[in-house]
Amino acid sequence: MAAIPPPPPVLRGAEPPAPLKVELENLVSYPAFRHHEEALSAQAAGSLGAFDVMAWMSYLDSVDDALDLLRDPSLYSKNDISLTSLEVAGQTFRISSHKAHGVTHTPGQMKHELNRLITARILIGERSVSLLPGSYKLWKHHLNFLATLLESSSSSTNSFMTEDLRTKCNALRIVPYLIFSSAKHEHYQATVSAFERALVRLHKMPAIWLHYASIVALYNPTKDPTAARKIYDRALVALPASQHDRIWEEYLAFVTGILPKNVNQKSAEDEDWTIVQRRGLHKVKYGRESPLVAVLRKRGWGYHQVLSRNKGDAESYMPTVPTETAMRILRRHTCFDTTFREDLATLCITRYARYGEGAAYLLALLNNEGGPFISPNGTTRHELWIRFANVCTAHPLEAKTAGVDFDKIVRAVLKDNKGQKGLGFEVFDATSTSFGGNDDDSRGDVKKHKIEHHLGEMQGTLWTRLAEFHIKSGDFELARSVYEEALDEITRVRDFSLVFDAYVKFEEGVIEALMELMDEDEIMDNEDDQAGSVDKEDLDILVGGNIQSQEHDASAEVELAISRAEHLTSRRPLLLNR
């Protein structure tokens, strides 16, 4: 005989959990809130009831107005014995620090009432988004409230940090903000959870992604930049390419710490190419800045704060993105916005000390396959060439490692072998009409003459940069051959003076270096003679040569360098006339 199955468990209707029941009882004590609860539970014909978005919005606004009234600091003064009456959502509070007839709440009880109402506000927001999970308005309202609470809890941490407590934390080697991180971390995790649930339905909303990333970047207790970086990457995957510009603007501010400049802002820094300044496209399109940029600008963040930030201040400390991670993110952005290559080259040179990569990017701009590169910052092709030459000259080893053959490039620019342009590295655009030319064939000779004339103004600069490149590399003889070749090739007096002066300065520097080496050797020899510990004959045997012959060779090198400089100076009139 089959066993009789047990009866099904008896379910207790729709009774809410104990914490929710307590908060609902607290809410219905306010007449205005009880009216909203009755409206949401109505089942009348034509009424949406609990599925009415505007009814929930009105309910949440009423609770927010009540919280604004209860947050008045004057209500919590313990020294104020006067009776204060306050009406909130239809309920009257009579507040005094001393219990007396007619007093309903003390300042301590009002703080408890405020905390209970905040908890009830969070529960109301959760109820609204659970019934209408696809409503952008409800999610936005709820997430803004959670973010406001997180910001206020972060600011309250500093108010409780006294000097004695800070001293004890330093003595015990404890980071001060970790003392308050337990409650703060709990609220932070609740906020992150709410954003994750919102993105299940609203993953095509860039505003939600930007708000979420800003919360993680600013208030993450672990100060880990990887968490914010992953959110930005998820946003780029989820959103269409037409909305990526909104994400990248804040993403770049997070990675580099450089805030986009205001639309109408004009300062002396705009003329300095070493300072990267991005235009705030988000504010141009939408009339407001992205969340992270707005908060950082409010805190006074910017390019100079990145270079000299106070790492001891835990609340204002911005997590530093590692150099390699930042470079990979910036390279990805160049695939989306090709005009960013110029700023990336500047960042490589001035911020991340990637001189070889910066030279490679400048070379790619100069030899752009799609035609002449049009700089969004108004940089001319001449200025790009000067930057490229300066970087390769100052850091020749890094340029060679990056695959930039500066010698070959400069020679291809300066020489026209068999009537063919060298490798396409033109200093100025031959099709440009900025030098007075036009597209008329009858004016072609005039246009060519003006372009060649303008190229001649840079000829001496490129020759001197090429010689300096070999000097920094340690190839002195090759540098001399470059100077000699330049004096034979140039045809302008200005360029001749530039190259000749650099050549003379180089020979004088060689003489000074050799004289300093001789002085140092003499000082060392005098110290050895005074010590008398080693005989000169024994020292000759140890070094395998004659010290006197080595001294004679050093003096011969100095005399040779002096004769070279004198011979170069005597050749100046002949070279100039030629």
Backbone torsions as a table, in degrees:
resi	resn	phi	psi	omega
1	MET	NA	129.0	-177.8
2	ALA	-69.0	142.5	179.6
3	ALA	-70.9	143.6	179.3
4	ILE	-76.9	125.2	-179.6
5	PRO	-65.7	147.8	179.1
6	PRO	-68.5	153.5	179.6
7	PRO	-66.4	150.9	178.8
8	PRO	-66.0	151.0	179.5
9	PRO	-65.7	147.8	179.9
10	VAL	-87.5	121.4	179.0
11	LEU	-89.2	142.2	-176.9
12	ARG	-92.7	70.8	170.7
13	GLY	45.7	-134.7	-179.0
14	ALA	-116.7	35.2	-178.2
15	GLU	-69.7	125.8	-177.2
16	PRO	-72.8	162.7	175.2
17	PRO	-61.5	164.3	-175.0
18	ALA	-60.5	-49.3	179.8
19	PRO	-61.3	-40.6	179.5
20	LEU	-66.9	-37.4	179.2
21	LYS	-63.6	-39.5	179.5
22	VAL	-65.3	-42.4	-178.8
23	GLU	-68.7	-35.9	177.3
24	LEU	-66.5	-38.2	176.8
25	GLU	-63.7	-35.1	177.5
26	ASN	-68.9	-36.2	-179.6
27	LEU	-68.4	-43.3	-176.6
28	VAL	-69.8	-9.2	173.7
29	SER	-71.7	-16.3	174.4
30	TYR	-94.1	121.7	-177.2
31	PRO	-58.6	-39.6	-178.5
32	ALA	-66.1	-39.2	179.8
33	PHE	-71.0	-34.5	178.2
34	ARG	-65.4	-35.0	177.3
35	HIS	-63.9	-41.5	178.4
36	HIS	-65.7	-39.0	179.0
37	GLU	-64.0	-40.0	178.2
38	GLU	-66.9	-37.4	179.2
39	ALA	-66.8	-37.2	-179.2
40	LEU	-73.1	-26.8	-179.4
41	SER	-93.3	3.1	-178.7
42	ALA	-70.4	144.9	179.7
43	GLN	-120.1	27.1	-177.4
44	ALA	-71.1	157.8	-179.9
45	ALA	-66.7	135.9	-179.4
46	GLY	82.6	-0.8	179.3
47	SER	-102.8	135.4	178.6
48	LEU	-79.8	-16.8	177.3
49	GLY	64.8	-126.2	-177.3
50	ALA	-73.2	-6.3	179.6
51	PHE	-103.5	18.7	177.8
52	ASP	-93.3	113.0	-176.9
53	VAL	-65.6	-43.2	-177.2
54	MET	-67.0	-32.0	176.9
55	ALA	-65.8	-41.7	176.8
56	TRP	-65.4	-40.6	179.1
57	MET	-62.1	-41.9	177.8
58	SER	-64.0	-39.4	179.0
59	TYR	-63.2	-47.0	-179.0
60	LEU	-66.1	-37.0	177.7
61	ASP	-65.4	-36.9	178.5
62	SER	-64.7	-41.6	178.4
63	VAL	-66.8	-38.5	178.4
64	ASP	-64.5	-39.3	177.0
65	ASP	-63.3	-39.0	178.1
66	ALA	-65.8	-38.8	178.6
67	LEU	-66.7	-36.6	177.8
68	ASP	-62.0	-37.5	178.2
69	LEU	-70.2	-38.1	-178.0
70	LEU	-77.0	-14.3	179.7
71	ARG	-86.5	6.6	178.9
72	ASP	-64.7	119.9	-177.0
73	PRO	-62.3	-25.7	-178.3
74	SER	-66.6	-17.4	179.9
75	LEU	-75.5	-15.4	-172.3
76	TYR	-114.4	26.2	176.3
77	SER	-82.7	117.4	-177.1
78	LYS	-77.1	-17.9	-179.0
79	ASN	-90.0	-5.7	-177.8
80	ASP	-90.0	112.6	-178.4
81	ILE	-94.9	-2.2	179.7
82	SER	-73.7	156.5	-179.1
83	LEU	-89.1	126.6	-179.6
84	THR	-116.5	126.6	178.4
85	SER	-103.5	136.3	-178.0
86	LEU	-143.5	128.5	177.7
87	GLU	-106.8	121.4	-177.5
88	VAL	-127.6	116.8	175.8
89	ALA	53.7	39.3	178.0
90	GLY	86.8	-5.3	178.4
91	GLN	-107.9	136.0	-175.9
92	THR	-100.6	130.5	176.6
93	PHE	-113.5	132.8	174.1
94	ARG	-115.3	111.4	-167.5
95	ILE	-113.2	133.1	174.2
96	SER	-156.0	152.0	179.8
97	SER	-76.3	-14.3	178.4
98	HIS	-115.9	134.2	177.7
99	LYS	-70.6	127.2	179.2
100	ALA	-152.9	176.9	-179.9
101	HIS	-66.7	128.6	179.8
102	GLY	92.7	-8.0	179.0
103	VAL	-86.6	123.9	-179.1
104	THR	-97.8	-29.6	-176.1
105	HIS	-143.6	144.1	169.9
106	THR	-96.0	167.5	177.6
107	PRO	-55.7	-37.0	177.6
108	GLY	-65.7	-40.2	177.2
109	GLN	-67.9	-31.9	178.0
110	MET	-68.9	-35.1	175.1
111	LYS	-63.8	-41.0	177.9
112	HIS	-64.6	-39.3	178.2
113	GLU	-65.4	-38.6	177.6
114	LEU	-63.1	-43.6	179.8
115	ASN	-65.2	-37.6	178.0
116	ARG	-66.5	-38.9	179.5
117	LEU	-69.6	-33.6	175.8
118	ILE	-65.0	-42.9	177.0
119	THR	-62.5	-40.6	178.0
120	ALA	-65.0	-36.8	178.1
121	ARG	-63.1	-40.0	177.9
122	ILE	-64.6	-41.9	179.6
123	LEU	-65.3	-37.5	178.2
124	ILE	-64.7	-42.4	177.4
125	GLY	-63.1	-39.1	178.4
126	GLU	-66.6	-38.3	178.1
127	ARG	-63.9	-40.6	-176.8
128	SER	-66.9	-44.8	-177.9
129	VAL	-76.1	-21.9	176.0
130	SER	-73.3	-33.0	178.0
131	LEU	-81.5	-31.9	-179.0
132	LEU	-128.1	71.9	-174.6
133	PRO	-69.7	-13.6	-179.8
134	GLY	-97.8	5.8	-178.1
135	SER	-84.6	116.1	178.4
136	TYR	-68.9	-36.6	-178.6
137	LYS	-63.3	-45.4	-178.7
138	LEU	-67.1	-42.4	178.8
139	TRP	-64.3	-42.1	-179.9
140	LYS	-62.2	-42.9	179.6
141	HIS	-63.9	-44.2	-177.7
142	HIS	-68.5	-42.8	-178.8
143	LEU	-69.2	-35.2	176.6
144	ASN	-63.4	-38.3	178.9
145	PHE	-66.6	-43.4	178.6
146	LEU	-63.8	-39.6	178.3
147	ALA	-66.2	-35.9	177.6
148	THR	-65.0	-40.6	176.8
149	LEU	-64.0	-39.8	179.7
150	LEU	-65.4	-39.4	178.3
151	GLU	-67.2	-40.4	179.2
152	SER	-68.3	-35.0	177.7
153	SER	-68.6	-33.3	177.4
154	SER	-68.9	-40.3	179.0
155	SER	-71.4	-31.8	178.6
156	SER	-69.9	-22.8	178.0
157	THR	-61.8	-42.0	179.7
158	ASN	-67.7	-31.1	-179.3
159	SER	-69.4	-29.9	179.4
160	PHE	-86.9	-7.9	-178.0
161	MET	-83.7	97.0	179.2
162	THR	-84.7	169.7	-178.9
163	GLU	-69.0	-37.0	178.7
164	ASP	-65.3	-42.6	179.5
165	LEU	-65.2	-37.9	178.4
166	ARG	-65.9	-38.2	178.7
167	THR	-65.2	-41.3	178.6
168	LYS	-65.7	-38.0	178.4
169	CYS	-64.7	-38.4	178.1
170	ASN	-67.9	-35.9	179.3
171	ALA	-68.0	-37.0	179.7
172	LEU	-89.6	1.2	179.8
173	ARG	58.9	47.5	178.5
174	ILE	-114.8	132.0	175.9
175	VAL	-66.3	127.3	-172.7
176	PRO	-57.6	-40.6	-173.8
177	TYR	-71.1	-13.5	179.2
178	LEU	-70.3	-21.6	-179.9
179	ILE	-65.2	-35.6	-178.1
180	PHE	-101.7	9.1	-173.1
181	SER	-77.4	-16.5	-177.1
182	SER	-66.7	-55.4	178.9
183	ALA	-67.7	-38.7	178.9
184	LYS	-64.7	-40.4	179.8
185	HIS	-66.7	-36.2	178.9
186	GLU	-64.0	-45.2	178.8
187	HIS	-69.1	-34.1	177.5
188	TYR	-63.4	-43.3	179.2
189	GLN	-65.2	-36.4	177.2
190	ALA	-65.1	-39.0	177.9
191	THR	-66.3	-43.3	178.4
192	VAL	-62.5	-40.2	178.2
193	SER	-62.5	-39.6	178.7
194	ALA	-64.7	-40.6	178.3
195	PHE	-64.9	-40.3	179.5
196	GLU	-63.9	-40.1	178.1
197	ARG	-68.4	-33.5	178.7
198	ALA	-68.3	-36.2	-177.2
199	LEU	-74.8	-9.9	175.2
200	VAL	-61.9	-41.4	179.5
201	ARG	-101.5	-27.6	-172.1
202	LEU	-111.5	39.9	-177.5
203	HIS	-75.5	-6.4	175.9
204	LYS	-98.5	11.3	-179.7
205	MET	-102.3	105.7	-178.3
206	PRO	-63.7	-27.5	179.7
207	ALA	-64.3	-37.3	178.4
208	ILE	-66.4	-42.6	179.5
209	TRP	-63.1	-44.2	-179.3
210	LEU	-64.5	-40.6	178.7
211	HIS	-65.9	-42.3	179.7
212	TYR	-62.2	-47.0	-179.0
213	ALA	-64.4	-37.8	178.8
214	SER	-66.6	-37.6	177.5
215	ILE	-63.0	-45.5	-178.8
216	VAL	-67.6	-39.8	-178.4
217	ALA	-68.3	-31.7	-174.2
218	LEU	-94.8	-35.3	-168.8
219	TYR	-119.6	10.5	177.1
220	ASN	-66.6	120.2	-177.1
221	PRO	-61.8	-28.8	-179.4
222	THR	-82.1	-9.5	179.9
223	LYS	54.3	42.3	-177.7
224	ASP	-98.8	116.3	-179.3
225	PRO	-70.6	-17.3	-178.8
226	THR	-64.3	-35.7	-179.0
227	ALA	-62.6	-46.2	178.6
228	ALA	-67.9	-37.7	-179.9
229	ARG	-61.8	-40.9	179.6
230	LYS	-65.2	-33.2	178.4
231	ILE	-68.4	-43.0	176.8
232	TYR	-61.6	-40.6	179.2
233	ASP	-65.3	-40.7	176.6
234	ARG	-62.9	-37.7	179.2
235	ALA	-65.0	-41.2	179.1
236	LEU	-65.5	-31.4	177.8
237	VAL	-73.7	-39.4	-174.0
238	ALA	-79.2	-33.1	-173.5
239	LEU	-89.4	153.3	174.5
240	PRO	-69.6	160.4	-175.9
241	ALA	-63.5	-25.8	-179.5
242	SER	-68.1	-16.4	180.0
243	GLN	-109.0	6.4	-178.0
244	HIS	-69.5	-24.4	-178.9
245	ASP	-63.7	-31.8	177.4
246	ARG	-66.7	-37.6	-179.5
247	ILE	-74.8	-42.3	-175.4
248	TRP	-66.3	-33.3	-179.1
249	GLU	-60.8	-45.4	178.5
250	GLU	-76.2	-33.6	178.9
251	TYR	-60.5	-43.6	179.3
252	LEU	-67.1	-36.6	177.0
253	ALA	-64.8	-36.1	178.1
254	PHE	-70.1	-40.1	-175.5
255	VAL	-74.9	-47.3	-174.1
256	THR	-96.1	-19.8	-175.6
257	GLY	76.9	7.2	-179.2
258	ILE	-97.2	116.0	-178.1
259	LEU	-81.8	145.9	176.4
260	PRO	-66.3	139.7	-178.0
261	LYS	-75.5	157.9	177.6
262	ASN	-66.6	156.9	-173.9
263	VAL	-63.1	-45.8	-176.1
264	ASN	-97.9	11.9	-177.7
265	GLN	-78.4	133.2	178.8
266	LYS	-140.7	119.7	-178.5
267	SER	-137.8	176.6	178.8
268	ALA	-67.9	-23.4	-180.0
269	GLU	-67.7	-20.7	179.4
270	ASP	-64.9	-23.8	-179.5
271	GLU	-84.8	-10.6	-177.8
272	ASP	-93.9	116.2	-176.4
273	TRP	-72.5	-17.9	-178.5
274	THR	-75.3	-10.7	179.4
275	ILE	-105.9	115.3	-178.9
276	VAL	-82.7	125.4	179.2
277	GLN	-130.7	118.2	179.5
278	ARG	-96.7	146.4	179.6
279	ARG	-83.4	139.2	-177.4
280	GLY	-77.6	84.3	-178.4
281	LEU	-67.9	-32.0	-179.6
282	HIS	-61.8	-40.8	179.9
283	LYS	-72.2	-32.1	178.6
284	VAL	-65.8	-41.8	-175.1
285	LYS	-79.9	-39.8	-169.3
286	TYR	-115.6	1.1	176.0
287	GLY	76.2	5.4	179.0
288	ARG	-150.3	159.3	179.7
289	GLU	-87.7	161.6	177.4
290	SER	-66.3	157.3	-172.1
291	PRO	-57.7	-47.9	-177.0
292	LEU	-65.1	-43.0	-179.7
293	VAL	-63.7	-39.5	-179.6
294	ALA	-64.3	-41.4	-179.7
295	VAL	-69.5	-42.9	-179.7
296	LEU	-66.2	-37.6	177.5
297	ARG	-67.5	-34.8	177.7
298	LYS	-65.7	-34.6	178.6
299	ARG	-80.0	-2.8	-179.4
300	GLY	82.9	25.6	-177.9
301	TRP	-79.7	156.6	177.7
302	GLY	177.1	-165.9	-175.5
303	TYR	-64.0	-44.0	-176.3
304	HIS	-71.6	-30.4	176.9
305	GLN	-68.7	-28.0	177.1
306	VAL	-67.1	-38.7	-178.4
307	LEU	-74.5	-30.3	-177.4
308	SER	-134.5	66.4	179.6
309	ARG	-91.7	154.6	179.3
310	ASN	-90.4	103.9	-175.9
311	LYS	-73.8	-13.2	-179.9
312	GLY	-80.0	-19.0	-179.5
313	ASP	-85.6	106.6	-173.6
314	ALA	-70.9	-31.0	-174.6
315	GLU	-79.5	-34.2	-178.7
316	SER	-96.5	4.3	-178.0
317	TYR	-77.8	128.0	178.4
318	MET	-97.0	126.5	-178.3
319	PRO	-60.4	132.9	-178.1
320	THR	-87.6	126.1	176.9
321	VAL	-79.8	130.4	178.8
322	PRO	-56.3	152.6	-174.0
323	THR	-60.9	-46.4	-178.0
324	GLU	-64.0	-41.0	177.3
325	THR	-63.9	-43.5	179.1
326	ALA	-61.9	-41.3	-179.6
327	MET	-64.9	-39.3	179.3
328	ARG	-66.6	-37.9	178.7
329	ILE	-67.3	-42.6	-179.5
330	LEU	-67.0	-35.4	175.9
331	ARG	-65.0	-38.1	176.5
332	ARG	-62.4	-36.5	-178.6
333	HIS	-67.9	-30.6	177.6
334	THR	-64.9	-24.3	175.0
335	CYS	-71.1	-29.2	178.6
336	PHE	-85.5	-41.5	-179.1
337	ASP	-128.4	101.7	-176.5
338	THR	-69.1	-22.1	178.5
339	THR	-71.3	-11.0	179.5
340	PHE	-76.5	-7.3	-178.0
341	ARG	-61.2	-34.8	178.6
342	GLU	-66.3	-44.1	177.5
343	ASP	-66.4	-35.8	177.5
344	LEU	-64.3	-40.2	176.0
345	ALA	-61.9	-40.2	177.8
346	THR	-64.4	-42.4	178.1
347	LEU	-65.2	-37.7	177.9
348	CYS	-61.6	-36.8	-176.2
349	ILE	-82.1	-43.9	-171.3
350	THR	-94.4	-25.2	-173.1
351	ARG	-110.5	-50.4	-168.8
352	TYR	-102.4	2.6	177.9
353	ALA	55.1	36.3	173.5
354	ARG	-102.5	72.9	-171.5
355	TYR	-69.2	-38.5	179.0
356	GLY	-64.6	-43.1	178.5
357	GLU	-67.2	-37.6	176.7
358	GLY	-63.0	-39.9	177.0
359	ALA	-65.3	-37.3	178.5
360	ALA	-64.7	-39.1	178.3
361	TYR	-67.9	-40.5	177.6
362	LEU	-64.6	-37.6	177.3
363	LEU	-64.8	-39.4	177.6
364	ALA	-64.1	-35.3	177.5
365	LEU	-68.3	-39.5	-179.9
366	LEU	-69.5	-31.6	-179.4
367	ASN	-109.6	43.6	-176.4
368	ASN	-61.3	129.3	-176.7
369	GLU	-71.9	-32.3	-176.8
370	GLY	-84.5	17.1	-177.4
371	GLY	111.0	-179.0	-179.6
372	PRO	-59.8	136.1	179.6
373	PHE	-73.0	127.8	178.3
374	ILE	-102.7	111.1	-175.6
375	SER	-76.5	131.8	175.1
376	PRO	-70.3	-17.4	179.8
377	ASN	-93.9	3.7	180.0
378	GLY	78.7	19.6	179.9
379	THR	-76.5	131.3	179.5
380	THR	-84.0	165.7	179.1
381	ARG	-66.7	-32.5	176.5
382	HIS	-62.4	-44.2	178.8
383	GLU	-65.4	-37.3	176.5
384	LEU	-63.1	-39.7	178.1
385	TRP	-64.3	-42.4	179.4
386	ILE	-62.5	-43.6	178.5
387	ARG	-63.0	-44.0	-179.6
388	PHE	-61.9	-43.7	179.5
389	ALA	-66.2	-39.3	179.9
390	ASN	-65.8	-41.2	-179.8
391	VAL	-66.6	-46.1	-179.7
392	CYS	-66.1	-33.9	179.2
393	THR	-72.0	-40.7	-178.1
394	ALA	-75.7	-28.5	-176.6
395	HIS	-134.1	71.6	-176.3
396	PRO	-68.2	-37.0	-178.2
397	LEU	-64.9	-44.4	178.6
398	GLU	-63.8	-37.3	178.9
399	ALA	-65.2	-41.8	178.2
400	LYS	-65.4	-40.0	179.4
401	THR	-62.7	-35.5	179.6
402	ALA	-78.6	-0.8	178.7
403	GLY	86.5	19.0	179.7
404	VAL	-96.7	109.8	178.0
405	ASP	-91.0	88.8	-173.8
406	PHE	-65.3	-38.4	-179.7
407	ASP	-61.2	-47.1	-178.8
408	LYS	-66.3	-38.2	-178.3
409	ILE	-66.3	-46.5	-177.7
410	VAL	-66.0	-40.3	178.5
411	ARG	-66.0	-35.3	177.8
412	ALA	-66.9	-31.0	179.0
413	VAL	-75.3	-43.0	-171.2
414	LEU	-81.7	-22.5	-175.6
415	LYS	-114.4	143.1	177.4
416	ASP	-112.5	91.8	-175.4
417	ASN	-80.4	117.2	175.0
418	LYS	57.2	34.7	175.5
419	GLY	75.9	11.1	-180.0
420	GLN	-111.9	140.7	179.5
421	LYS	-73.6	142.0	-173.5
422	GLY	-79.9	107.5	168.5
423	LEU	57.6	9.7	177.4
424	GLY	80.1	9.8	-178.3
425	PHE	-91.5	69.7	179.5
426	GLU	-78.5	139.1	178.4
427	VAL	-71.4	-39.6	177.7
428	PHE	-124.5	152.6	-178.7
429	ASP	-74.6	120.7	-176.7
430	ALA	-71.6	-16.6	180.0
431	THR	-96.5	0.4	-176.9
432	SER	-76.8	146.6	176.9
433	THR	-105.8	15.4	-177.0
434	SER	-75.5	-11.2	-179.6
435	PHE	-103.9	16.9	176.0
436	GLY	102.9	-3.8	179.7
437	GLY	-86.0	171.6	174.8
438	ASN	-145.1	-175.8	-175.7
439	ASP	-87.3	3.2	-179.8
440	ASP	-73.9	129.1	-178.5
441	ASP	-63.2	-29.1	-178.8
442	SER	-69.3	-21.2	179.1
443	ARG	-101.9	14.0	-176.1
444	GLY	-63.4	-40.7	-178.8
445	ASP	-64.8	-38.7	179.0
446	VAL	-64.6	-42.6	-179.7
447	LYS	-63.8	-44.0	-179.5
448	LYS	-63.4	-40.4	179.8
449	HIS	-63.0	-41.2	-178.1
450	LYS	-69.8	-36.2	178.8
451	ILE	-68.1	-43.7	178.8
452	GLU	-64.5	-36.3	177.5
453	HIS	-63.3	-42.3	179.6
454	HIS	-69.3	-34.9	176.7
455	LEU	-64.9	-35.5	179.8
456	GLY	-62.2	-28.7	179.0
457	GLU	-66.5	-21.5	-179.2
458	MET	-103.7	-4.8	-174.8
459	GLN	-62.6	-47.0	179.7
460	GLY	-64.3	-36.1	178.9
461	THR	-63.9	-43.5	-179.6
462	LEU	-66.0	-39.0	178.0
463	TRP	-63.2	-43.8	179.6
464	THR	-66.5	-37.0	176.9
465	ARG	-65.0	-37.8	179.3
466	LEU	-66.0	-41.2	177.4
467	ALA	-65.6	-41.5	177.3
468	GLU	-63.7	-33.3	177.1
469	PHE	-60.0	-43.6	179.2
470	HIS	-73.4	-31.3	177.5
471	ILE	-65.6	-46.0	178.5
472	LYS	-64.6	-27.7	177.8
473	SER	-79.6	-10.8	179.5
474	GLY	92.5	5.3	179.2
475	ASP	-94.2	82.2	-175.3
476	PHE	-70.5	-39.8	-179.4
477	GLU	-65.5	-39.0	177.0
478	LEU	-66.4	-35.0	176.7
479	ALA	-64.7	-39.7	177.8
480	ARG	-63.7	-40.9	178.7
481	SER	-64.4	-33.8	177.3
482	VAL	-67.0	-42.6	178.3
483	TYR	-62.9	-42.4	179.5
484	GLU	-64.7	-41.4	178.3
485	GLU	-64.7	-38.3	179.6
486	ALA	-65.4	-40.3	179.0
487	LEU	-65.5	-25.8	177.2
488	ASP	-82.2	-27.2	-172.2
489	GLU	-91.4	-37.2	-172.5
490	ILE	-70.8	152.8	-176.2
491	THR	-125.9	2.8	-177.5
492	ARG	-114.3	143.6	-179.1
493	VAL	-65.7	-37.6	179.7
494	ARG	-62.0	-46.3	179.7
495	ASP	-66.8	-36.2	178.1
496	PHE	-62.1	-44.9	179.7
497	SER	-62.6	-39.8	-179.6
498	LEU	-64.0	-47.2	-178.2
499	VAL	-70.1	-43.3	-177.8
500	PHE	-64.2	-43.6	178.5
501	ASP	-62.3	-39.9	177.4
502	ALA	-65.8	-36.9	178.7
503	TYR	-64.6	-46.5	179.3
504	VAL	-63.4	-41.0	178.4
505	LYS	-63.1	-36.7	178.2
506	PHE	-65.5	-45.2	179.6
507	GLU	-65.2	-39.0	176.4
508	GLU	-63.9	-38.3	176.6
509	GLY	-64.0	-36.8	177.3
510	VAL	-64.6	-42.6	179.0
511	ILE	-62.4	-45.4	179.5
512	GLU	-61.8	-40.2	179.6
513	ALA	-65.3	-41.8	179.1
514	LEU	-66.9	-37.8	178.0
515	MET	-65.5	-39.5	177.8
516	GLU	-65.1	-38.6	177.3
517	LEU	-64.9	-39.5	178.0
518	MET	-65.5	-40.5	177.8
519	ASP	-62.7	-42.2	178.5
520	GLU	-64.2	-39.3	178.1
521	ASP	-64.9	-39.8	178.1
522	GLU	-64.3	-40.1	178.7
523	ILE	-63.5	-42.6	178.9
524	MET	-65.9	-38.0	178.2
525	ASP	-65.9	-40.1	178.3
526	ASN	-63.9	-39.9	177.6
527	GLU	-64.3	-37.4	178.9
528	ASP	-69.2	-37.2	178.8
529	ASP	-66.1	-38.8	178.8
530	GLN	-68.9	-36.6	179.3
531	ALA	-68.9	-42.1	177.3
532	GLY	66.0	21.3	-176.9
533	SER	-82.5	-26.0	-176.2
534	VAL	-129.5	131.1	177.6
535	ASP	-76.6	150.0	-178.8
536	LYS	-64.4	-36.8	179.0
537	GLU	-65.8	-41.4	176.9
538	ASP	-63.9	-38.0	179.3
539	LEU	-66.4	-36.2	176.3
540	ASP	-62.0	-39.1	179.6
541	ILE	-66.4	-38.8	-178.1
542	LEU	-67.9	-44.1	-178.0
543	VAL	-83.4	-8.9	177.0
544	GLY	74.6	28.5	179.6
545	GLY	-166.9	-172.2	-178.6
546	ASN	-105.7	126.0	-178.7
547	ILE	-65.9	-36.7	-179.4
548	GLN	-64.7	-36.6	177.4
549	SER	-66.4	-36.0	178.0
550	GLN	-66.7	-39.6	177.7
551	GLU	-65.4	-37.6	178.4
552	HIS	-64.6	-38.1	177.9
553	ASP	-64.8	-40.7	179.6
554	ALA	-63.3	-43.3	179.0
555	SER	-67.2	-32.3	177.3
556	ALA	-66.9	-37.5	177.6
557	GLU	-65.0	-38.3	178.4
558	VAL	-65.7	-44.3	178.9
559	GLU	-63.6	-37.2	178.0
560	LEU	-65.5	-40.6	179.0
561	ALA	-65.8	-39.3	179.3
562	ILE	-66.1	-40.9	178.9
563	SER	-65.2	-35.7	176.5
564	ARG	-62.2	-45.9	-179.4
565	ALA	-63.4	-42.0	179.5
566	GLU	-66.2	-40.2	179.0
567	HIS	-65.0	-38.3	178.7
568	LEU	-65.1	-41.1	-179.8
569	THR	-65.8	-38.7	179.8
570	SER	-69.9	-24.3	179.9
571	ARG	-82.1	-7.2	-173.9
572	ARG	-57.3	-49.2	-179.4
573	PRO	-61.8	-37.1	-179.3
574	LEU	-68.2	-43.8	179.6
575	LEU	-65.4	-38.1	-178.8
576	LEU	-67.7	-41.2	179.6
577	ASN	-69.3	-30.6	-180.0
578	ARG	-70.7	NA	NA
